[in-house]
């Protein structure tokens, strides 16, 4: 098998008319894997710049080339466009549009620490393969992808109702239409009203029995409940509506529980011919909501909260503290970072702001940490405490085993600087105590790509420095 089908370590072959189902499945899996594979850049020496996928969630660059690709250019590696620890922007600008170059600038190339390039699974943040992410390539309907239903897990509703909604919103409830599509010998007509095809929309707002239930639920309540809007839009609007409609109950709670009861009663009617519907379904639902709400309100009243003041603690004597923060413009995708150095008396020692093109929020945090440590090392700070409000970034730098992570190269560079002839610690700090670094980072959105140093505090952050200094004096 290996000698015949795995030439040079790669499964080769085509689907013929006489292929077994097993071989067809293997070839289909190979195609699926190839679409999810991506290079994690180390030193860039093994990755083809134009034809390999190495920019997270972007694909090969060959489709963005401004001119016809020559044979010589097709052999170029990522390292060929990197010089003296920086991307060769002049060379990039001759072959790629600026919007693509900005995305390249956020990719870290480690040509100093000897990190090797590695093939990882590009559809997960940690670079590890998962069956779920693989199925998402071909089995997720494109129209379904635009509907993000994850917010339902944050709704204050019964857990069983949350699980029911998740199945409903992903179209997995077994209506008669769905059962027939799976090859079950059933009539697709509605068992209750005997009118029309029983799909999801019919079950929850098309059947005459269901419409009567909705009327009884909202009886005496001034509420727009038009069924004329699109099916999914109707679900989305009602589940995101937190307006108080009855007693202290939000609209989404009543709506979600009503959907659950409608499906429960539908199943009981289909599979139990002797079942009798309650004379007032709305009253049954409201009683259920009332009991659950009161039980949870009593539990909430037993919770005690403590308000505490969050301030940035100064470092020990002879230590320097670096507060760093990253920021991302979600409209443009641009990422920036900033940091401030202070001594144990909260004196300003320096600050910086940087613009790293286009990337993710975590990339912004990681670049800010790396740039801050670089500046501290060049300034001769031998005892450094790095504080960031990103727990993910802290964990990634401390976890040396995360070699498949897309940002492993940046994390590895941070660790190498921290292991040099100095004492360097990194820890998490609350966002409220990191406002100076946050303000410096936001200055990067109005900058060109690169780093700007501040020997003195810029005017935009003077108020934050004054407040921090006053809080420091009050603790002395």
N, C-alpha and C positions, 0 to 999 in steps of 0.2 A: 504494500500500500504506500509506504513512505517513498520507495524508489520510483513508483509509477506516477503518483499524484503530487508529491511534495518536492518538486524540483527546486534546489537552492533554498530549501526551507519554506517555500511558498506553495500553497495549494493551487494547482493550475488545472484547468479543465473547463468544459462547457456543458450546458444542459442539452442532452440529446433526447430523441423520442423514446429511446429504450433505457433511459436512466432510472435507477431505483429512487424511491422517495427519500431514502436515507442520503444518497448522493446529492439530490436536489436540495435537501435541507442544509447539507454541509456547504455547498456553493453559495446558497442564499446567506448563510451565516458569515461566510468569508466576505461577501459584498457588504453586509451590514457592519462588520467589524472595521473594514477599510474606511467606511464613511465616518466612523467615530474615532479613529486613530489620529493622533496629533503629536507633534514633536514638542517636548519641553526643552527650551534652549538652555544649554550650559555655556560652552565656549563658541558654539555656532559653527564648528569646523566640519560637522557631519551632515548638516541640513542644507538642502538645496534652497536657495533664497527664493526662487521663482515658482518652483513646481511642488514643493512640500508645504503641508499645512503646519504652521508653527506659531501663528498669531492666534491667541484664544478667541474662539467664536468668530473667525474671520474667513478662513479658507485660504487656498493658494493665491499668491499675488499676481500670477501670470495674467489673470483677467483684468488687472488694473494697469498693465504696462502701457506707457504712452506711445512706444514705437514697436515695430516688429522685433521679436526676440531673436538674437543671433545665436549660433551654436556655442560661441564662447560664453555669452551671458547665461545660457541655459545651464552651464556647468558651475556657475558662481554659487558659493556658499554664503550663509548668513554672516560668517566672520569676515568676508570680503568687503562688507559695508560697515564694518566697525573698526575704529581706529583710535588708539590712545584713550581707551575707556569711554569713548563717546561714539555715537552714531555719526557716520560721515554724511551730514545733512546736504552738503553741496552735491555729492554724488547721487544721493537719493532724489533730490529735487529735479535731476535731469531725466529721470525715468519713471517717476511716480507723482501723482497729484498730492497736494499738501494734506488733504483730508486723510489719505492713506498713510502718509509719513507720520502724522500725529499719532496714529495708532501704533506704528512701529516704535516710536520714541518711548513708549511706556514699557516695552519689553527689555528686560535686563539681560545683558550678555556678560558672562563671567570669564574674561580672558586673563585673569590674574590668579584665581584660586584653583584652576584645573577641574572645574565641574564639567562633566561630560554631558553631551546631548542625550536625551532619552525619549523613547516613544511611550506616550501615556494615553489614557482614555480621555478624550477631550470633552466628553459630555457630562463630566462631573467635576466639582470644584477641587476634589482631592486627587484627581487623576486616576482613581481606582475604577475598574469596570464594575457595572451593576446591570443586571438583567432589565431592570425598570428603565434605565436610561437608554439601553439598546432598543427596547421596544418603542421608545418614543420617536425613533428615526422614521419608521415606516408605518407604525400602527396607530399613531395619533393623528386623528383627522385634523386637517389644517383649519377648518372652521371652529373646531373645538378649542384649539390652542389659544384663541383670542379671549376666551372666557376663563378668567382666573377666579376659581371658587374657593381658594384657600382661606378667605376671610370668614367662612362659616365656622371654623374652629375657634374663632375668637368671640363668637356670639354667646351671650348668656342664655343658653338653652340646655335642655337635657342632653346628656351624652348620647343616648340611644337615638335621639332625634338628629343629632349632628351626623352620626354614621348613616342614618337613613337618607339625609339630604345629600351626602357625598355620593351615594349610589344613584340617587335620583338625578342629580345634576350632571352626572357623567353618562346618563342614558343606559344604565345597567339594570333597571327594574324590569322584571319579566312580565310585561304586558302581553296580551294575546298576540299582538303583531311581532313582538320580540321573540316570543316562544315559537311562533311559526317560522321565523327567520332562522332559528336554530334546528329546524327539521322536525319539531314536535308536531304531531298530528292534531292540531287544534284549529278551531274556527277563529278568524281574526276579528269577528264582530264582537261588540261589547255584550257581555253576558247580562248586564243590568238593563240597559235601555234598548238593546237589540238594534241600535242605530249606529251605522258607521264603523270604521276600523278603530279598534281599541289600541291606540298608541298612548304615549305619555301625556300628550296634551289633552287627549280625549278623557283620560282617567281623571285628571285634576281640574279641568275646567270646561270640558265639552259635554260630558254625560249629564243628562237631566237630573239624575240623582245628586250629582256633585254640585250643580248650580243651585239646587234647593238647599244643600248644606251650607254653601257660601252665604246665601241669603239669610239663613237662620243665624249664622255666626256674626254677621255684621248688622244684624237687625237693630235699628235705633241708633246706629253709629254713623256720623257724617264722615264718609270716607269714599274717595274715588277708587273703585275697584274694577275699572273697565277691563274687559277681556279682549279688547280690540288690538292691544299692542302685541308685539311679537312674543311668542311663548317664553323664550329665555329672558327677554327683556322684562317680561312680567314677573318672572321669578327673581331676577336681579333687583328690580326696583323695590319689591316687597321685602326681600331679605336684607336689604341695606337701609330700610326705613326704620329709624329708631324713635319715631314720633310716638308719644304716649297717646293711645287711642281709647283704652278702657282701664279704669282705676290707675295703677302705676305701671301697667304692662306696655312694653314697646310693641310696635306693629310687627317686627320680625319674629317675636316670640309667639304671638297668636297665629301668625301665618305659618310658621314652621310646624307648630304642633297640629294645626289644622290639616296640613299636607300629610302628616304622619297618620292621623286618624282616618283621613279619607282613603289612604292606601290600605290601612288595617281593615276598615270596614269593607272595602272592595274585595280583598282576599277572602274575608269570611263569607261574603255573599256568593263568591264564585265557587268556593269549595264546601260550603255548608248551605244546602237548600233550605233548611229550616230556620235560618237566622232571620231575626226581625230587627230592622234598624230602629234606633231610639227615636221616640216621637219628637224630641228636641235635641238634635245633634249639637247645636250651638251651645246649649246649656251643659252638655257632657264635656265638651272641650274647655269651656270657661272654668268649670269646676276643677278639671285636671290642671289647668294653668294656675289657678288660684292656690291649690294645695302645694304645687311645686314651688311657686313663688314665695309663699309664706314660709315653707321649710327652709329655703335658701336664704331668705331675709333674716331668719333667726340665727342661722349659722354665720352670716356676715356681721351681725351685731356683736358676736362674740370675739371678733378679730380686733386686736388693739394695734394701733399704728403709732409710731414714734417719729417725730419730726427732728431731724438732725441737720446741723450746718455742715456743708461740704466745702472745705477750703484746701488749697494746695500747701502741703507741709514743706518747709524748707529742708534741704539736705543736711546731713551732719557736717561738722566742721571739717574743712579741707576737701569736701566733696562738691561736685558741680551737678546741678540738676538740669536735665533737658526735657522740657515738655514739648511734645510733638503731636501734630494732628494732620489728617488728610481730609480732603473735600472733593466732591464730584458734582459737576453740573449735570443734572439728569436730563436736561433738554439737549445740550451739546455733547455730553459725554466726556468733557474735558476734566482732567484730574490735576489737582494742585496739593501742595503740602506746605507746612510752615512749622517753625520751632523756635524756642527761646531758651537761652542759657542763663541760669542765675546761681548765685552762691548761697551760703547758709544764712545770709542776711537779706535775702531776696533782692540783692543788687543786680541790675541788668548787666550782663556780660556780652551779650550779642544775640542776634536773631537772624532768621532767614525765611525766605519764601521761594517756592519753586513751582514751575509749570512743567508737567511731564507729558503733554499731549492728550491723548484720548485713551481711556481705560476704565477699570472698575474702581469702586470705592476702596476695596482692600489693597489694590495696587497703589493707590494714593497714600494710604497709611504706611505701607511697606517702604515706599520710596522716601517718605518723610523720615522714617526711622533710620534708613541707611544713610541718607544725606546728612542727618544730624550727627550720627556716629562718625562719619568721615570728617566733618568739620571739627568735631571735638578732638579727634585723633591728631589732626593737623595743627590744632591750637595747643596741643600738649596737655590736655586735660587727662590726668592719669587715674582719677577717681570720678566715675560718672554714673549717675542714675538716670535712666531713660524711662519716661512715663508717658503712656498713651492710653486713650480711652477705647482702643480696639483689643478686646480679649482674644479675638481670632489671630491678630498679628502677633501678640505676645506668645500664644501657644505655638504658632508656626515657627517662630524663631527658636523657641526652647526645644521643640520636638525635632531632633536631628533625623528621625526616621521617615519624615514625610517627603521622600525623594521623588514621589510621583506627582506631587503638587505642582501646579503650573507656576507658582511663585517660589519654588524651592531655591532657585538661583539667587534671588534677592535675600532670602532668609539665610542661606549659606554665607553670603558675603557679609551680612550683619554679624553672624557668629564669628567669622574669621577676624573681623575688626575687634570684637569683644574679647577674643582670646589673645590679642597682642599684649605687649608689655604694659598692661594697665588693668585696673579693676573696673568692670562695667557690669551693671545690673539693669535689667529691664522688668518693668512691672506695669500693672493696669492701674489707671487712675480714672476717677469719675469725670464725665464730660463737663460738669459744672465747675470743676477746678482746672479746666483746660482751656478757658476762654481766650487767653492771650495767644496761645498757639493756634487756636481756631481762627482768630481774627487775622493773624499773620498768613495763615493758609489761604484765606479768602482773597487776600491781596494778589495771590497768584493768578486769579481769573482775569485780571486786567494786565498781566505781564505777557511778554513773549516767552517762548520755550526757553528754559534755563533756570538758573538760581541767582537770586539777589540777596546779598548780605546787608544787614542793618547793624552798624556800630552803635547807633542811638535808636531809641524807640520811635517808630513812625507815629505821626499825630493820630492816626486812626485807632490806636490801641492805648493811648495815654490814660483814658478813663479806667480801663481795666487794671492797669498797673497801679494807679492810685488807690483803687478799691482793695487790691491785694496787699498793698503796703500798709494801709490802715488796719486791715484785719490782722496782719502780722504784728503790728505795734500793740494791738489790743490783747494779743496772747502773751506778750512779754511780761 
